Amino acid sequence: CWDHYRALRTPPVPAPRNLGRLPHHFSETDDRTPDEVIEAATAHMRGWRTEVRPGHRDGEVTLSAEKGYLREFGNLVFHLSLVGLLVAIALGKLLGYEGNVIVIANNGPGFCTTSPAVFDSFRTGNTNDGTGLTPLCVKVKDFKADYLPTGQAEMFHSNIEYQAGADLATDTWRSTELQVNHPLRVAGDRVYLQGHGFAPTFTVTFPDGQTRTETIQWRPDDAQTFLSSGVLRIDPPGGMYATDEERRQNQIAIEGLFAPTAMFHGSLLTSAFPRMDDPAVAIDVYRGNTGLDTGRSQSLFSLDPEMIKQGRLTKEARVNLRPGESTTLPSGVKVTFDGAEEFVNLQVSHDPAQQWVLVSALTMMAGLLVSLLLKRRRIWIRAYPVEDTAGTVGQRRTVVEMGGLARSDQAGWGAEFDRLRTRLLGAEK
């Protein structure tokens, strides 16, 4: 930046001693005095930075002219904007936060940014402790994916409702649509639609008639067909068993695969298409202690194999189910597959420096265009008197020398130099 600033402020350099060594040069004699030649040339150099200096010979006058200084200004703007861009990005990372949350579509419970605990993953800058989040509530009304016949996703759409700012006090919900790379921008935050998947719904009916219905997201294992895997843990209703230990020994775990468009190879389930045209599940149903009361973290998508190995979980059924179908365990517990909902993965991103990132990026591009499109040119004219040996004794004429140098974009400089020579000196080829 300092070098470009100095180049921007540098006056035109003095004329070289031998202009004939330059790639483009010209020499002639003129009846005018050296001062008149230089003065006339200077008058035609509007837009050029000029400097008139005395020469080494008696009566010699030189003119140094240069244009294209705005190119250096563009370089300076580009580099300063690049520094500004890096600073803005750094500030955004220091002061901002980013959270991802999975939300069940079709008017599921939604979420509010009350604390980092509502997010499935949350990341903050070094100066942000996760408190003071921008108040925002979001509910997902629906989700739609457009697919090509090959199964490749073409576009994702999600209609949502949200509250922010004064809407929270008045309980006003506003509607909008999210698309990939078209986030919701509200209250300084951005809400992105990051991905989607399926959340199977199961109803577990216990022997006393009490039911528990759960819908939870399963992980897409195949990005092409959205064959998904996951697990569902169900705790029996309170008061159904005499002791907590007996209740823990009768918890239900459902682990398996979900196919949005089922295709069976014998009893093996796979998915033929990512859209939910013919859903089905292939599940293993376990009874025993699922570890819900231990406080130990567990995978959302698979059971702990050690618990099965230790006999704390016993497999009581392996079955393929379509929506509405059910299976009954030896203990009298009935497991029904009710179907599936779609879920969306939303990302809430807070970056207080995002406007400065945009401004820096735009000015950086503007500076780059200026530096690429403008041309740097240098012209020198030297005029000095000599005795006219062909004319009257003692009569003096002026030798005029002109040289030019292209500091960038050599193509076309020869023709441009000839046009300048004709304009400045009135000389034809």
Secondary structure, 3 states (H helix, E strand, C coil): CHHHHHHHHCCCCCCCCCHHHCCEEEEEEECCCHHHHHHHHHHCCCCCEEEEEECCCCCCEEEEEEECHHHHHHHHHHHHHHHHHHHHHHHHHHHCEEEEEEEECCCCCCEECCCHHHCCEEEECCCCCCCCCCCEEEEEEEEEEEECCCCCEEEEEEEEEEEECCHHHHCCCEEEEEECCECEEECCEEEEEEEEEEEEEEEEECCCCCEEEEECCEEECCCCCCCEEEEEEECCCCCCCCCHHHHHCCEEEEEEEEECEEEEECCEEEECCCCCCECEEEEEEEEECCCCCCCCCCCCCCCCHHHHHCCCEEEEEEEEECCCCEEECCCCCEEEEEEEEEEEEEEEEECCCHHHHHHHHHHHHHHHHHHHHCCCEEEEEEEEEEECCCCCCCCEEEEEEEEEEECCCCCCHHHHHHHHHHHHHCCCC
